[in-house]
Amino acid sequence: VTHGDVVVENTVDSLLFNYSKKLTIGIDLQEMIVIETDDVLLVCPKSSVPKIKKFVENLSGTPHEHLV
């Protein structure tokens, strides 16, 4: 699944969302999550999705707290 300015080649069972003005390219990806915004680039295997919420919560009190 792709959204935004994304080009993929030989990529399966992956999600690439681009909310920025840059081009996002995925080559030879399998079961990956790639999300690009103006502030953040997230790249992780789909199996790590349950860890994302906890990771974001741990940003509180850090210089990246504005992302919470």
N, C-alpha and C positions, 0 to 999 in steps of 0.2 A: 504494500500500500504506500502510495506517495502523496504528498500534498505540497504545493508551492513549486518553486523553481528547483526541481530535482531531476537528475538523470541517473539511471541505473543500468548496469550491465552485469549479466550473470549473477543476479541477486534473487534469492528465494526466501519466502517466509519471513520477510522483514518489513519494518515500518520506518519510512523516512519522511519526516515532516520538516518543512523549511518555512519559517515565519520571518526570515531576514531578507535582505536585498541581495545576498550572495547566492551563487549557485552551489548547490549541494550535490556531490557526485558519490555514488556508491558502486563499487566494483567488487565482485566475488564475495558478497555478503550473504550470510546464511543465519537466520534466526536472530537478527540484530534490530535494535531500536536506535534510531538517530533522530534527534530533535534539535533543530537550530533556531534560536531566537536572536534578537539583537544583543541580549545579555549573556546567553548561555549556549554551549554546545554540549549535549548529552549523547554519549555513545555507550551502549551496554548491550549484552546479550539479553534476549527476551526473558531468560530464566531469572534475571536480576531485577525485573520490574517490581516485585514485592519489597525490595530494599530501597527503592527510590524515596518513598514517603519518609522513612526513618532518616535517610541521608539529608533530605531537605530540612527536617525538623532539627537536625544537629547543626545546621547553619546559624541558628539563633545564637546571638552573642559573638559572632565572628564578623570580620569585615564584609562578608557576603550575606549578612542578615537581610538585606533589602530584597533578596530573592525568595524569601520565605513567603 
